[in-house]
Amino acid sequence: MRIAMIGSGYVGLVSGACFAQFGHDVVCVDKDADKIARLSKGEMPIYEPGLDKLVTDNMRAGRLAFGAGLAEAVGGADAVFIAVGTPTRRGDGHADLSYVYAAAAEIADAIRGYTVVVTKSTVPVGTGREVARIIREAQPATEFDVCSNPEFLREGSAIEDFRRPDRVVCGATSGPENSITAGSVF
């Protein structure tokens, strides 16, 4: 499977490296060109035990790459993960979803065929519907599904948490007129 990971912060980088270790072809994209340049040289912007080796091994194997070109990464992807920041808004404490919605708009411009768009960022209920609306308005004829796969990664054990989760939560709405809804906790 070809995966585009939008956001190369803690969640995006760990998730992308682990997906690559599972054998998928992953491109991690970030707007921070300096971060992408450092990652491309094998320099980690965060500390997570074993992450440097995981990234380096998968880069050498050709399964993990880094770039700033969202359009190219998304255009060739089967699944696109949104793993961007959702900082707390000043004043009301709610999640700032502007980065998620901006990523959805950029994804909409880049989709070239059926794609599964996955929100991995920490977001409130209803965000998936808004992501789908943004994509549908920009690309009415494009086939895609939006699902949610929230992260449960603890700093210091994120790789192990990803590889051997104590739970997996996935939810999607699919089918004609969104008639089929699935949500599971394993």
PyRosetta script that sets phi, psi and omega in degrees:
from pyrosetta import init, pose_from_sequence

init()
pose = pose_from_sequence("MRIAMIGSGYVGLVSGACFAQFGHDVVCVDKDADKIARLSKGEMPIYEPGLDKLVTDNMRAGRLAFGAGLAEAVGGADAVFIAVGTPTRRGDGHADLSYVYAAAAEIADAIRGYTVVVTKSTVPVGTGREVARIIREAQPATEFDVCSNPEFLREGSAIEDFRRPDRVVCGATSGPENSITAGSVF")
pose.set_psi(1, 143.8)
pose.set_omega(1, 175.7)
pose.set_phi(2, -100.2)
pose.set_psi(2, 124.1)
pose.set_omega(2, -175.8)
pose.set_phi(3, -120.7)
pose.set_psi(3, 135.2)
pose.set_omega(3, 170.3)
pose.set_phi(4, -109.8)
pose.set_psi(4, 125.0)
pose.set_omega(4, 178.8)
pose.set_phi(5, -106.8)
pose.set_psi(5, 109.9)
pose.set_omega(5, -178.8)
pose.set_phi(6, -89.7)
pose.set_psi(6, 110.2)
pose.set_omega(6, -174.9)
pose.set_phi(7, 109.2)
pose.set_psi(7, 123.8)
pose.set_omega(7, -178.5)
pose.set_phi(8, -118.5)
pose.set_psi(8, 36.7)
pose.set_omega(8, 174.0)
pose.set_phi(9, -83.8)
pose.set_psi(9, -155.4)
pose.set_omega(9, -174.7)
pose.set_phi(10, -56.8)
pose.set_psi(10, -54.5)
pose.set_omega(10, -176.6)
pose.set_phi(11, -68.4)
pose.set_psi(11, -47.3)
pose.set_omega(11, -177.3)
pose.set_phi(12, -64.3)
pose.set_psi(12, -43.0)
pose.set_omega(12, -178.1)
pose.set_phi(13, -68.2)
pose.set_psi(13, -47.9)
pose.set_omega(13, 179.3)
pose.set_phi(14, -63.5)
pose.set_psi(14, -46.6)
pose.set_omega(14, -179.4)
pose.set_phi(15, -62.5)
pose.set_psi(15, -45.2)
pose.set_omega(15, 179.9)
pose.set_phi(16, -61.5)
pose.set_psi(16, -44.6)
pose.set_omega(16, 179.9)
pose.set_phi(17, -64.5)
pose.set_psi(17, -40.1)
pose.set_omega(17, 179.9)
pose.set_phi(18, -69.3)
pose.set_psi(18, -41.2)
pose.set_omega(18, 175.5)
pose.set_phi(19, -59.7)
pose.set_psi(19, -41.0)
pose.set_omega(19, 177.9)
pose.set_phi(20, -62.4)
pose.set_psi(20, -40.8)
pose.set_omega(20, 178.6)
pose.set_phi(21, -62.8)
pose.set_psi(21, -30.6)
pose.set_omega(21, 176.7)
pose.set_phi(22, -74.9)
pose.set_psi(22, -6.4)
pose.set_omega(22, 176.6)
pose.set_phi(23, 107.5)
pose.set_psi(23, 3.0)
pose.set_omega(23, 179.2)
pose.set_phi(24, -85.9)
pose.set_psi(24, 154.3)
pose.set_omega(24, 174.7)
pose.set_phi(25, -89.8)
pose.set_psi(25, 119.3)
pose.set_omega(25, -172.3)
pose.set_phi(26, -124.3)
pose.set_psi(26, 135.2)
pose.set_omega(26, 169.3)
pose.set_phi(27, -119.1)
pose.set_psi(27, 120.2)
pose.set_omega(27, 175.4)
pose.set_phi(28, -94.4)
pose.set_psi(28, 126.5)
pose.set_omega(28, -176.2)
pose.set_phi(29, -115.1)
pose.set_psi(29, 143.0)
pose.set_omega(29, 177.2)
pose.set_phi(30, -151.9)
pose.set_psi(30, 147.6)
pose.set_omega(30, 177.7)
pose.set_phi(31, -74.9)
pose.set_psi(31, -18.9)
pose.set_omega(31, 180.0)
pose.set_phi(32, -80.2)
pose.set_psi(32, 98.0)
pose.set_omega(32, -176.7)
pose.set_phi(33, -61.4)
pose.set_psi(33, -35.5)
pose.set_omega(33, 178.3)
pose.set_phi(34, -64.3)
pose.set_psi(34, -42.9)
pose.set_omega(34, 178.0)
pose.set_phi(35, -61.0)
pose.set_psi(35, -44.4)
pose.set_omega(35, 179.9)
pose.set_phi(36, -62.8)
pose.set_psi(36, -42.2)
pose.set_omega(36, 179.0)
pose.set_phi(37, -62.1)
pose.set_psi(37, -43.1)
pose.set_omega(37, 179.3)
pose.set_phi(38, -66.1)
pose.set_psi(38, -44.7)
pose.set_omega(38, 178.9)
pose.set_phi(39, -61.7)
pose.set_psi(39, -39.4)
pose.set_omega(39, 179.3)
pose.set_phi(40, -63.3)
pose.set_psi(40, -22.8)
pose.set_omega(40, 176.3)
pose.set_phi(41, -94.6)
pose.set_psi(41, 3.0)
pose.set_omega(41, 179.3)
pose.set_phi(42, 85.1)
pose.set_psi(42, 12.8)
pose.set_omega(42, 178.9)
pose.set_phi(43, -91.4)
pose.set_psi(43, 125.6)
pose.set_omega(43, -176.9)
pose.set_phi(44, -87.7)
pose.set_psi(44, 131.7)
pose.set_omega(44, 177.9)
pose.set_phi(45, -82.8)
pose.set_psi(45, -9.7)
pose.set_omega(45, 179.4)
pose.set_phi(46, -133.6)
pose.set_psi(46, 164.2)
pose.set_omega(46, 173.6)
pose.set_phi(47, -107.2)
pose.set_psi(47, 124.2)
pose.set_omega(47, 172.7)
pose.set_phi(48, -145.5)
pose.set_psi(48, 122.3)
pose.set_omega(48, -176.7)
pose.set_phi(49, -52.6)
pose.set_psi(49, 124.2)
pose.set_omega(49, 177.4)
pose.set_phi(50, 86.0)
pose.set_psi(50, -7.4)
pose.set_omega(50, -176.3)
pose.set_phi(51, -66.9)
pose.set_psi(51, -40.1)
pose.set_omega(51, -179.0)
pose.set_phi(52, -59.4)
pose.set_psi(52, -43.5)
pose.set_omega(52, 179.5)
pose.set_phi(53, -68.8)
pose.set_psi(53, -41.7)
pose.set_omega(53, 179.2)
pose.set_phi(54, -60.0)
pose.set_psi(54, -45.1)
pose.set_omega(54, 179.4)
pose.set_phi(55, -65.3)
pose.set_psi(55, -50.3)
pose.set_omega(55, -177.7)
pose.set_phi(56, -60.2)
pose.set_psi(56, -46.7)
pose.set_omega(56, -179.8)
pose.set_phi(57, -59.7)
pose.set_psi(57, -42.6)
pose.set_omega(57, -177.7)
pose.set_phi(58, -76.8)
pose.set_psi(58, -27.9)
pose.set_omega(58, 172.3)
pose.set_phi(59, -66.0)
pose.set_psi(59, -45.8)
pose.set_omega(59, 178.6)
pose.set_phi(60, -60.6)
pose.set_psi(60, -37.2)
pose.set_omega(60, -179.5)
pose.set_phi(61, -76.1)
pose.set_psi(61, -8.0)
pose.set_omega(61, 178.5)
pose.set_phi(62, 80.5)
pose.set_psi(62, 13.6)
pose.set_omega(62, -179.4)
pose.set_phi(63, -97.5)
pose.set_psi(63, -12.9)
pose.set_omega(63, -176.3)
pose.set_phi(64, -131.9)
pose.set_psi(64, 128.5)
pose.set_omega(64, 178.7)
pose.set_phi(65, -138.5)
pose.set_psi(65, 163.5)
pose.set_omega(65, -179.3)
pose.set_phi(66, -128.7)
pose.set_psi(66, 144.4)
pose.set_omega(66, 178.7)
pose.set_phi(67, -163.2)
pose.set_psi(67, 167.6)
pose.set_omega(67, 177.2)
pose.set_phi(68, -103.0)
pose.set_psi(68, -6.7)
pose.set_omega(68, -176.4)
pose.set_phi(69, -88.1)
pose.set_psi(69, 89.8)
pose.set_omega(69, -179.2)
pose.set_phi(70, -61.8)
pose.set_psi(70, -42.5)
pose.set_omega(70, -176.0)
pose.set_phi(71, -59.1)
pose.set_psi(71, -44.7)
pose.set_omega(71, 179.8)
pose.set_phi(72, -65.9)
pose.set_psi(72, -43.8)
pose.set_omega(72, -178.9)
pose.set_phi(73, -64.5)
pose.set_psi(73, -44.9)
pose.set_omega(73, -177.5)
pose.set_phi(74, -71.7)
pose.set_psi(74, -39.5)
pose.set_omega(74, -177.9)
pose.set_phi(75, -58.5)
pose.set_psi(75, -29.2)
pose.set_omega(75, -179.6)
pose.set_phi(76, -103.9)
pose.set_psi(76, 9.0)
pose.set_omega(76, -173.2)
pose.set_phi(77, -95.9)
pose.set_psi(77, 147.4)
pose.set_omega(77, 170.8)
pose.set_phi(78, -86.5)
pose.set_psi(78, -34.1)
pose.set_omega(78, 179.3)
pose.set_phi(79, -135.4)
pose.set_psi(79, 138.5)
pose.set_omega(79, 178.1)
pose.set_phi(80, -122.0)
pose.set_psi(80, 121.4)
pose.set_omega(80, 178.7)
pose.set_phi(81, -100.2)
pose.set_psi(81, 130.0)
pose.set_omega(81, 173.6)
pose.set_phi(82, -95.2)
pose.set_psi(82, 110.3)
pose.set_omega(82, -178.7)
pose.set_phi(83, -128.9)
pose.set_psi(83, 53.8)
pose.set_omega(83, -179.1)
pose.set_phi(84, -99.5)
pose.set_psi(84, 166.0)
pose.set_omega(84, -178.9)
pose.set_phi(85, -67.6)
pose.set_psi(85, 146.9)
pose.set_omega(85, 173.5)
pose.set_phi(86, -131.5)
pose.set_psi(86, 69.2)
pose.set_omega(86, -176.3)
pose.set_phi(87, -64.1)
pose.set_psi(87, 157.3)
pose.set_omega(87, 178.1)
pose.set_phi(88, -71.4)
pose.set_psi(88, 130.8)
pose.set_omega(88, 177.9)
pose.set_phi(89, -72.8)
pose.set_psi(89, 142.4)
pose.set_omega(89, 174.9)
pose.set_phi(90, -68.4)
pose.set_psi(90, 142.4)
pose.set_omega(90, 175.0)
pose.set_phi(91, 98.2)
pose.set_psi(91, -54.9)
pose.set_omega(91, -175.4)
pose.set_phi(92, -112.4)
pose.set_psi(92, -10.4)
pose.set_omega(92, 176.7)
pose.set_phi(93, 76.1)
pose.set_psi(93, 1.3)
pose.set_omega(93, 179.0)
pose.set_phi(94, -77.0)
pose.set_psi(94, 160.3)
pose.set_omega(94, 178.4)
pose.set_phi(95, -68.5)
pose.set_psi(95, 135.4)
pose.set_omega(95, 174.5)
pose.set_phi(96, -84.1)
pose.set_psi(96, 109.0)
pose.set_omega(96, -175.7)
pose.set_phi(97, -94.0)
pose.set_psi(97, 8.6)
pose.set_omega(97, -175.7)
pose.set_phi(98, -60.5)
pose.set_psi(98, -36.0)
pose.set_omega(98, 179.5)
pose.set_phi(99, -70.4)
pose.set_psi(99, -36.7)
pose.set_omega(99, 177.7)
pose.set_phi(100, -64.3)
pose.set_psi(100, -46.9)
pose.set_omega(100, -178.0)
pose.set_phi(101, -69.5)
pose.set_psi(101, -34.6)
pose.set_omega(101, 175.7)
pose.set_phi(102, -65.6)
pose.set_psi(102, -41.0)
pose.set_omega(102, 176.9)
pose.set_phi(103, -62.5)
pose.set_psi(103, -41.6)
pose.set_omega(103, 179.0)
pose.set_phi(104, -60.7)
pose.set_psi(104, -41.0)
pose.set_omega(104, 179.0)
pose.set_phi(105, -65.0)
pose.set_psi(105, -41.1)
pose.set_omega(105, 178.7)
pose.set_phi(106, -68.8)
pose.set_psi(106, -38.1)
pose.set_omega(106, 176.9)
pose.set_phi(107, -61.8)
pose.set_psi(107, -43.9)
pose.set_omega(107, -179.8)
pose.set_phi(108, -56.6)
pose.set_psi(108, -39.6)
pose.set_omega(108, 179.7)
pose.set_phi(109, -70.6)
pose.set_psi(109, -20.3)
pose.set_omega(109, -172.1)
pose.set_phi(110, -106.2)
pose.set_psi(110, -15.4)
pose.set_omega(110, -177.4)
pose.set_phi(111, -61.9)
pose.set_psi(111, 133.9)
pose.set_omega(111, -178.6)
pose.set_phi(112, -121.2)
pose.set_psi(112, -3.1)
pose.set_omega(112, 179.6)
pose.set_phi(113, -172.5)
pose.set_psi(113, -176.3)
pose.set_omega(113, -178.2)
pose.set_phi(114, -53.1)
pose.set_psi(114, 129.9)
pose.set_omega(114, -177.5)
pose.set_phi(115, -142.4)
pose.set_psi(115, 141.4)
pose.set_omega(115, 171.9)
pose.set_phi(116, -97.4)
pose.set_psi(116, 123.5)
pose.set_omega(116, 179.1)
pose.set_phi(117, -104.6)
pose.set_psi(117, 122.9)
pose.set_omega(117, -173.2)
pose.set_phi(118, -117.2)
pose.set_psi(118, 123.4)
pose.set_omega(118, 173.3)
pose.set_phi(119, -86.9)
pose.set_psi(119, 117.0)
pose.set_omega(119, 177.8)
pose.set_phi(120, -106.1)
pose.set_psi(120, -18.3)
pose.set_omega(120, 176.7)
pose.set_phi(121, -62.8)
pose.set_psi(121, 156.4)
pose.set_omega(121, 176.7)
pose.set_phi(122, -76.7)
pose.set_psi(122, 111.2)
pose.set_omega(122, -174.6)
pose.set_phi(123, -136.5)
pose.set_psi(123, 155.2)
pose.set_omega(123, 177.7)
pose.set_phi(124, -79.2)
pose.set_psi(124, 165.1)
pose.set_omega(124, 176.2)
pose.set_phi(125, -55.4)
pose.set_psi(125, 139.0)
pose.set_omega(125, 178.8)
pose.set_phi(126, 99.5)
pose.set_psi(126, -13.7)
pose.set_omega(126, -178.5)
pose.set_phi(127, -64.0)
pose.set_psi(127, -39.1)
pose.set_omega(127, 179.4)
pose.set_phi(128, -59.4)
pose.set_psi(128, -40.1)
pose.set_omega(128, 177.6)
pose.set_phi(129, -62.6)
pose.set_psi(129, -39.6)
pose.set_omega(129, 180.0)
pose.set_phi(130, -70.0)
pose.set_psi(130, -39.5)
pose.set_omega(130, 176.5)
pose.set_phi(131, -60.7)
pose.set_psi(131, -45.4)
pose.set_omega(131, 178.7)
pose.set_phi(132, -62.4)
pose.set_psi(132, -41.2)
pose.set_omega(132, 179.1)
pose.set_phi(133, -61.7)
pose.set_psi(133, -43.9)
pose.set_omega(133, -179.7)
pose.set_phi(134, -60.6)
pose.set_psi(134, -45.6)
pose.set_omega(134, -179.3)
pose.set_phi(135, -67.8)
pose.set_psi(135, -45.4)
pose.set_omega(135, -177.8)
pose.set_phi(136, -62.2)
pose.set_psi(136, -39.8)
pose.set_omega(136, 179.3)
pose.set_phi(137, -65.3)
pose.set_psi(137, -36.9)
pose.set_omega(137, -179.0)
pose.set_phi(138, -79.5)
pose.set_psi(138, -32.3)
pose.set_omega(138, -175.7)
pose.set_phi(139, -135.5)
pose.set_psi(139, 74.3)
pose.set_omega(139, -174.8)
pose.set_phi(140, -59.8)
pose.set_psi(140, -28.5)
pose.set_omega(140, -176.8)
pose.set_phi(141, -94.0)
pose.set_psi(141, -6.2)
pose.set_omega(141, -176.7)
pose.set_phi(142, -75.7)
pose.set_psi(142, 137.2)
pose.set_omega(142, 176.1)
pose.set_phi(143, -91.2)
pose.set_psi(143, 126.9)
pose.set_omega(143, 179.2)
pose.set_phi(144, -159.9)
pose.set_psi(144, 163.0)
pose.set_omega(144, 170.9)
pose.set_phi(145, -131.1)
pose.set_psi(145, 150.2)
pose.set_omega(145, 176.2)
pose.set_phi(146, -116.8)
pose.set_psi(146, 131.8)
pose.set_omega(146, 175.5)
pose.set_phi(147, -136.5)
pose.set_psi(147, 168.2)
pose.set_omega(147, -179.0)
pose.set_phi(148, -117.6)
pose.set_psi(148, 135.5)
pose.set_omega(148, 177.0)
pose.set_phi(149, -141.7)
pose.set_psi(149, 77.6)
pose.set_omega(149, -176.1)
pose.set_phi(150, -62.2)
pose.set_psi(150, 153.0)
pose.set_omega(150, -178.1)
pose.set_phi(151, -93.0)
pose.set_psi(151, 147.8)
pose.set_omega(151, 175.5)
pose.set_phi(152, -132.3)
pose.set_psi(152, 57.3)
pose.set_omega(152, -176.2)
pose.set_phi(153, -104.0)
pose.set_psi(153, 126.6)
pose.set_omega(153, 177.7)
pose.set_phi(154, -97.9)
pose.set_psi(154, 135.6)
pose.set_omega(154, 177.1)
pose.set_phi(155, -59.0)
pose.set_psi(155, 135.4)
pose.set_omega(155, -179.6)
pose.set_phi(156, 93.7)
pose.set_psi(156, -20.2)
pose.set_omega(156, 177.4)
pose.set_phi(157, -139.1)
pose.set_psi(157, 24.0)
pose.set_omega(157, -174.0)
pose.set_phi(158, -63.3)
pose.set_psi(158, -39.7)
pose.set_omega(158, -179.2)
pose.set_phi(159, -64.7)
pose.set_psi(159, -47.1)
pose.set_omega(159, 178.2)
pose.set_phi(160, -63.9)
pose.set_psi(160, -40.7)
pose.set_omega(160, 177.8)
pose.set_phi(161, -61.0)
pose.set_psi(161, -38.9)
pose.set_omega(161, 179.8)
pose.set_phi(162, -70.3)
pose.set_psi(162, -45.1)
pose.set_omega(162, -177.1)
pose.set_phi(163, -69.8)
pose.set_psi(163, -36.2)
pose.set_omega(163, -176.5)
pose.set_phi(164, -133.8)
pose.set_psi(164, 70.0)
pose.set_omega(164, -176.5)
pose.set_phi(165, -70.1)
pose.set_psi(165, 150.4)
pose.set_omega(165, 174.7)
pose.set_phi(166, -83.6)
pose.set_psi(166, -11.5)
pose.set_omega(166, 175.0)
pose.set_phi(167, -159.7)
pose.set_psi(167, 150.6)
pose.set_omega(167, 174.2)
pose.set_phi(168, -128.4)
pose.set_psi(168, 125.7)
pose.set_omega(168, 178.9)
pose.set_phi(169, -115.0)
pose.set_psi(169, 123.8)
pose.set_omega(169, 176.2)
pose.set_phi(170, -134.5)
pose.set_psi(170, 143.7)
pose.set_omega(170, 176.7)
pose.set_phi(171, -149.1)
pose.set_psi(171, 138.9)
pose.set_omega(171, -179.5)
pose.set_phi(172, -151.1)
pose.set_psi(172, 155.4)
pose.set_omega(172, 171.8)
pose.set_phi(173, -120.8)
pose.set_psi(173, 128.2)
pose.set_omega(173, -174.7)
pose.set_phi(174, -146.9)
pose.set_psi(174, 169.1)
pose.set_omega(174, 174.7)
pose.set_phi(175, 96.2)
pose.set_psi(175, 174.4)
pose.set_omega(175, 179.5)
pose.set_phi(176, -57.4)
pose.set_psi(176, 130.0)
pose.set_omega(176, 179.4)
pose.set_phi(177, 53.3)
pose.set_psi(177, 30.3)
pose.set_omega(177, 178.2)
pose.set_phi(178, 52.8)
pose.set_psi(178, 45.4)
pose.set_omega(178, -174.1)
pose.set_phi(179, -82.9)
pose.set_psi(179, -18.1)
pose.set_omega(179, -178.4)
pose.set_phi(180, -108.0)
pose.set_psi(180, 124.0)
pose.set_omega(180, 178.0)
pose.set_phi(181, -119.3)
pose.set_psi(181, 134.1)
pose.set_omega(181, 179.0)
pose.set_phi(182, -131.5)
pose.set_psi(182, 139.7)
pose.set_omega(182, 174.7)
pose.set_phi(183, -154.0)
pose.set_psi(183, 131.0)
pose.set_omega(183, -175.4)
pose.set_phi(184, -142.2)
pose.set_psi(184, 148.2)
pose.set_omega(184, 168.8)
pose.set_phi(185, -122.4)
pose.set_psi(185, 123.4)
pose.set_omega(185, -178.0)
pose.set_phi(186, -104.9)
pose.dump_pdb("model.pdb")
